[in-house]
């Protein structure tokens, strides 16, 4: 595939448009000069924006709050705005001097909101846009802002991975695709894939664009909504210094309720006896009851008692070159090893942030440095980040502005587990799979494990964590943009912005020899990898803004945008290292055999776009907006590269009507609606092309009639789909924004319906295409899906006891979404996913929600032989085993009797944010809940059934399972047998109620008196203490009801890295 930009044939067009937008300047008409001051609470407001309404003529107030502005002829109003203060519109008349008094924003409808390529006062927005209160985000200590969004915005659901530094799963209004359902992030005008690398302390504002009217200006990438982030900038005036710091610890909480050593011995005997089998005597003796050994391993023998001559410490020998011939001795832990406690820790978290900002009339700057360091609750696991930001702005002339935003970030991590929802082969998985009689170390301080007979095949998770402690993942990211704005011809502003990111990643890991397990790694290996990625975005736009006859407000926006990203990766592996010492971890230090090297370029991906928007307001009552964007993407074939995405919206400010004048309690009411289309191109950049690769041993020609030729060729690795085209979301949204009771109450309500057509779906490739191609099929437009739901936000604020009494504010967020798959590929009604040792947990089928659970419904446990005899035919049915529902009534339990058991999608989620202050004290509380979702608890397969790899088991299995005298038990019989009627089928036994209500945050703060601070030249100082995840109300029996997973198969708990309880102390100081 040609790596050149496919749209590069149009450089002259792009450059010419940029040249026109920046330098086409008309002569100014007659003007008059107006001066004035801007104050709030009798204090000057520095850095306020003063604009002539209906033009691009503007200025900013100086240190004393004063301003001077030239007003074009015919213009009669000034608009003054400042973050956190209510926007004021002032009539000029014949005045040449104007004094303006600003007041604090009493309603979010007066906030200036950054939307697609421009900004608007929220009361004039006709789309569905939510403004995130950044001050609330900062109340949750986190490495990234995505996890802080949980419960803060109606229509947004967030599931946390819980590993330090990782991106949370963010969904805006549910699901609209089988692939990536995450939103598009825009940071300072530049699109990025996520915000995990953004320092939360640098965020000035954040908006969420939810419907087509608000988001379709971003076209092909906006199908899942858009989150716009603006970083902090300096303001005119003296130098301001801010220092923020916190330190605390996270606790891992309690693990699973598992057996101790004696209980495990008792269960072993019970399970073998219930299965009619002879009890193994290796570890627990030959008597009538089990007894615990003193040693579980001596050489190759197990179950030894003190004084046994086969236990000879003088023979102890560990030989990594002859692991099978080693003589190890492991003393039994009779009290029982709590493996969860062994692999978890109280983990410290630290953050330091310092910023320097200021400016003069023509320049503003902000510099910040942030250090974040968090240990995970898993031992030897951490995330560390350093972030430097420099933002500057300059007024070259009154009508010309330039600026830049730059962030440099480096981070390092050692993440032990695969992901936040760990599987059976990771440290958390081994924590419930290891038997309690196994200690962490043997008699010589080396690691112990399942090498002892009859103790399963789990690995020592402490040993694995220690061996991976020196592995590293390191990244360097440089992100930013430069921009210029020119005001010309009274009403026009041209802007160009060029930005992007450079990312360099390096990782290395060493795979040690092991000796303590029943299944050991007898060799060692070292792997190192490096990747680089570059992406740039160039945006050019021109804006026209004018007011006619004081009643007609018009904004017209037109622009172009070009995006391209590309990169390379390389990795190498070497085996046979003579030593495992870290000093020799290099690719040239291993043995001669087993050397491998891999490298590949990333397929370039490019996008070119043209977009436009018209906003119109009549008499501050009737609002309308039209948006259109046309995108061309290299991810599709030549016939389908271009897509057009229009949107229309309207609004009616009812309270501006004459008939509402006497409705005093309703201060503002806006009714709005929208209809539009958005696109999705999140597929393999090479989806339209056939790809071929060459590799030793996998693409060798059989030239000489043998099967072992060394002549290397190529094999097909990907079968492309040149007919693939855009996925299209058609969205309708209706809602209202209301302000009541003199601004004390605000309500925002939306109801929406979203239909996804031509949904991109991976169709299995033909096996004849090759193993690589078959495992990585192309996307085809063969499916459709619909979503509908409600977003509700209610805010209440006020005070108790007068002006000097208690001030408070509260916000309730309520979100619902309903999802349904409406079509799949021709001839395909469903596809199954999320495989496990007993089958697939999830079925995605037409007429059902994405990621629905599917299996046999358990209607009870067979109480006795009579009930077994009377039941439908069922393989291996017996007293104490599951009884399944005969769904089709044919008298035989077969796969046709399986049903949809539940869904991980909640009926609704909600958040409640409460803040209060009295004098210098403040308190903040945040609660979050999810209702109506189910969870498949896969951990129960490991701990509630005896034959599941001889690991540790739950206390319920020993004490509460079925027996002939306990026929109403909810857990099947404890037996050493594995079959369809107990633990060999996906069924509703594993299904649990995943609803929960959690106190996410409690903060208590105290601001030191200004009379004290003034003596040491400190503007403000606050100290606070904070607790997170303080309590959870749930019926779920696993570690945590917040389950992380892939979009089409989430909701399965394989051993969750839980949300941690944190306690910390912090300070905020401003100079």
Protein Blocks (a to p, Z undefined) as FASTA:
>chain_A
ZZbdfklmmmmmmmmmmmmmmmmccdddddddddddddeehiacehiacddehiabdcdd
dfkopacddddehiabdcdddehiacddddfklafbdcddddddfbfklpccddehiacd
fklpcbdcddddfklmmmpgcfbfklmmgopaghiacddekighiacdddeeiiabfbdf
bdcddeehiacfbjklpcfklpmbdcddfbfmlmmmnommmmnopaddddddddeddddd
ddddddddddebjadddddfklmmmmmmmmmmmnopacdfklnojbfbdcddfbfbehja
ghiaehiaklcfklgccdfklmmlpccdddddfkopafklmmgccddddddddddddddf
kbccdddddddddddfbehiacddddddddddddfblmbccdddddddddddddfblblb
dcfklmklmmmmpcfklcfbdfkopacdjkbghibjadcfklmmmmmmmgccdddddddd
ddddddeehiaccddddddddddddddddddddfkbmbdcfbdcdddddddddddddddd
ddddddehhlaccddddddddddddddddddddehiabfcfklgcfklmcfehpacdddd
ddddddddddddddddehhlaccdddddddddfkbcfklmpccdddddddddfklpmklm
mmmklmbdcddddddddddfbdcfklmpccddddehilcccfkopakbfbdcdddfbdcd
fkbccdddddddddddddeehhlaccdddddddddehiacdddddfklojklmmmccddd
fbccddddddddddddddehijklccddddddddddddddfbdcehiabdcehiafkbcf
bdcdehiaehiacddddfbdcfblmlmmmpccdehiaehiacdddfkonopacfklpccf
bdfbdfbdcdddddddehjbccdddddddehiacddfklmmmmpfkgooiacdfklmmmm
ccfklmmbcbdcddddddfklmmcccfklpccfbdcddfbdcddddddfklmmmnopabd
cdddddehkbccdfbfbfblcdcddfklghiaebiadddddddddddddZZ
